[in-house]
Amino acid sequence: MFGASVDTLNMYMEFSHGDLFKVWSLQGEQANVWLSASYSLQTYNPVRLWFEGVVGSSFFGDIAIDDVNLAFGPCPADVSIRNKNANCFWF
């Protein structure tokens, strides 16, 4: 997320009934470097993940997503969850 006109990167979960829920968001210019993020899905139901890049008022900005991983197991230590002993999907 680099440039004067970068707005927002959103991630949504879609369950089988079709409703989208925004579960993660990052806003504004983040410098010209690759960053990592993680989010605990904590669901056993089938879901789809949607990524949305929102542009600003001009074309001076870039948003890129690379190397998305999904894993099942103990959540990483930096992920906030209610049950610290729970297994979860995370990326």
Beta strands, then each sheet from edge to edge (+ up, - down):
strand 1: 6-15
strand 2: 20-27
strand 3: 47-55
strand 4: 71-74
strand 5: 87-90
sheet 1: 2+ 1- 3+
sheet 2: 4+ 5-
end
